[in-house]
Amino acid sequence: MTVYSITLAVNLIACLAWWIGGGSGANFGLAFVWLILFSPCSYVCWFRPLYKALKTDSSFNFMAFFFIFGAQFVLVGIQALGISGWGACGWIAAVMFFSSNIGAAVVMLVSAIMFTVVTVMMGVALFRVHRMYRGGGGSFHKAQEEWSSGAWKNERVREAGFHAVSGAGNTLPQYPTPVQSYPSDERWS
């Protein structure tokens, strides 16, 4: 998530260089929207469902993660390509801009490389989470059953899952604390 946010910030700088070098200002505006919108949304939309899925072993939350993260994976792949007018300095935009302004194209190339690295990292993460999910017995059918039964929103099921994950109650050791006995001196009253 942090690498993606840094990539979006570098993309904003690259789109600014693209605009200064003679490109469209719309790309800079969209790059700003990508940065402002997708940095917090990546946390809320796919990190939280994954956390909840791992915490409660919920197939429904895993499916929500796969859907949202898969869509973001495709979007980052498109950003790595660099289609003009999308607000992303990817490969196509950087290579095509070498004929106009070499300095701006080099800055754009850094963004393209970073988008490619993020795309590969997201693909690896997607496959690892899927392998872990399938290894734990998860399936699309199980997610459908959770959805139809409403188990994913039942408070007792969620509470039982929480207690199963967190152990039996308080996990911190309880040590008795000695109470100091102070001399009875009337000065403190």
C-alpha angles and dihedrals in degrees: 000000000000092000089052092051091049089049090052090050091050088047089055090054091045092051089050089053089047091052093046090048092056105278130126121292090216089074090057091049093049091046088055090050091049090052096046095041105037101041095068094028092059088060096045099038104043111005094056095047089050092048092049091046093052092043097050100023089235117170090199092058090046089054091049089052093048092049097047097037091046090053091049090048090056091046093051089049089055089047089052089054090054106217109192114251094031096093094244128115100215134151099289094049094044096048093045092050094056088085092056106038123358096193094053091043091055090053089047090050090059089056091048091052091049092049089051092051091048091049091053092046092050091049091051091048091049092052093045093051090046091050090049091047094049091043089057093055098262121151142165089253090057090051090051090051091050090050096048095044093045091229091141091065099037108114094212092053092047091048092048090050091050092051091046091053097040097044127237103330122293113024097190117094115249112225121185111244117217115234113228116233112216125197113262102247119161093218091084095056 
